[in-house]
Amino acid sequence: MKTIVSGIRSTGNLHLGNYYGALRNFIKMQHENRCFFFIADYHSLTTHPNPNDLYPNVKSVLTDYLAAGLDPEAATIYIQSDVPEVTELYLMLNMHVYLGELAKTSSFKEKARKQPENVNAGLLTYPTLMAADILLHNADEVPVGKDQEQHLEMTRRFARRFNNFYGTEYFKEPAAYSGGGELVKIPGLDGSGKMGKSEGNCIYLCDDEKTIQKKVMKALTDQGPTEMNSPKPDYIENLFTIMKIVSSPDTVEYFDEKWNKCEIRYGDMKKQLAADIIAATAPIRERILEINANPDILHRAISLGRDKARESAQKTIKEVREIMGFRRF
Ligand code: TRP
């Protein structure tokens, strides 16, 4: 059994891209592995330190996680700030992390460019905090997207450096999660390659039927093809990509044929697509409403998660303190 750790920054509701890209995999892997899924609320402070948003954003992610099928009994689902041990490990690791390597991290350079008025030390040491999240449970694997590969590489380097410095083999070097098969990427409805919060083109898991219909009907299209079997432009291909995920193969084939014969009616296609997205996400949305009506569900999940996460974390901290030479008086 492998230990798997995954964090998500708490910046609000989850969308179809989150669900089909990662969440559905998590739901599968939680039964076969020792999984830690946490909400990285400390990390979100590096860019969004807004006290009014913090709680509702964490709550949205947590609700969506549970509604989608993450099981607090099977996996350890927790909030990063519920586990103070992570900040201790972060501090300790930072003593062996160099300014130079942090300053040249891609994500740091990008964020420093985006928020020049707030290039804070938390932003700089973001990779150390992420390494602490991962090493706290001595993860074997971490499911990461392309944008997080450099951070994972740094985690491995920090683990190796710690081990070398203290003459131990304590930390494992975590690998990228390998068992997921091909990663599904949900494109945007606006012709862009990716559905994403900052792109503002998302269908959220909590969107109701009307909202989904409206968003899908507004998707970018054109006059339709004028030549038989012509290649599809990206924004049309995007609609087919989403359809392949939520609709039956027959449906996809039907509209594909219509396209090839220049008979496609985008209105019909969008109506079908909206209906199939609604059907695919309806059980999740129902669960979201149920959780919203019963705060106890979150309560119980989160206190169970906190206990399990802290048990694992405390063991690590105790051992790390030992290795580093801390002794009780
Ligand atoms: N940096 C990750 C992201 O933005 C979130 C994250 C924080 C994370 N700690 C982690 C992911 C530990 C995996 C493991 O997506």
Boltz pocket constraint, residues with backbone or C-beta under 6 A from the ligand:
constraints:
  - pocket:
      binder: B
      contacts: [[A, 5], [A, 6], [A, 7], [A, 8], [A, 9], [A, 40], [A, 43], [A, 129], [A, 130], [A, 133], [A, 134], [A, 142], [A, 143], [A, 148], [A, 151]]
      max_distance: 6.0
